[in-house]
Amino acid sequence: MDGQALRSARSHRKLPAVRTLLVLFAALLSTAGPGMAQGTYHLELLDTAVLASRRITESSGVVPSALAPGVYWTHNDSRDGPYLYATDSTGRDLGAVRVVGAGARDWEDITAGSCLVAPGRCLYVGDMGDNKRQRRSIVVYRLREPAPPRSPADTLRVVPLLDSIVLAYPDRAHDAEALAVTRAGELLLVTKDRGGPAILFRASAARGDAPRLLRRIGALAMRTGLLTGRLATGAALSPDDALLAVRTYVSIHLFRLSGDSTFLPLTGASGMTIPVVEAQGEAVAFDGPDRLVLTSERGTSHHALLTRLRLVRTGP
């Protein structure tokens, strides 16, 4: 999580007002001209809920459970241990599961897909935050999805790792908070470097003990900038792998995969403005072909949110 600079920029203002201005500014940019058009998609707000668990202070990733429809997994970032928390669309506290064998230096995103190294569906947790750009390698933890807990007191369950995928960048250290996995077993990472574009990297998620080098695909066609809240904080693939959603603090950007190395932008450089004000929005996941779920940190509002949006296609 790289929110320190963003929070310090807001420290002498009333935070709700500043967040509202960021959303309004993002909306203004999205209509600034033909090159900024939102394309053939827009977002509709379905509902929003406050996350009830007091342990979820900085929800940095979210993914729907395949074992319990309506349940979502989330996690904190660098200020917690290796825990997954369960909730639902009303924000209920459904308990926690500890991931045995995993570290928790800076968990930033969670995604789900085929285990590849074993039968079934797995969760992939990206320990890849690097605010100071100093890490020589990052880790993606792979584990079978556990049965979700059922109540606030249900916190003693554990799940073991299947393995750890160690990754290194081909150029230099990057901060990254956005992770997805394709049905073919490719990991996709999007960087959150404050001084440059959002860069897409990919690597195989196949079994292998040796560290593997990420392959740079290129900069995504999306506007980035710290002062406007446009830093990539989460990513998700649609169930058919056709769409990649990348979120910032104020916007969601859609890309379509062309071949195995090019993502075509569908929503313009400014993306689609998120129609709700979050303290610090970090996570996004597809919850079906046309629905997105977002989560945010508590921030100074002391309310972490879970928001569901409908993705509406309005053109060919």
Secondary structure, DSSP 8 states (H G I E B T S, - for coil): ---HHHHHHHTTS-HHHHHHHHHHHHHHHHTSSGGG--TTEEEEEEEEEE---TT-SB--EEEE-SSSTTEEEEE--TTS-SEEEEEETT-----EEEEET---S-EEEEEEEE-SSSSSEEEEEEE---TTS--S-EEEEEEE------STT---EEEE-SEEEEEE-SSS---EEEEEE-TTSEEEEEE--TTS--EEEEEE-S--SS-EE-EEEEE-SS--BTTTTB---EEEE-TTS-EEEEE-SSEEEEEEEETTTEEEESSTTT-EE-SS--SSEEEEEESSTTEEEEEEB-GGGT--EEEEEEEEE---
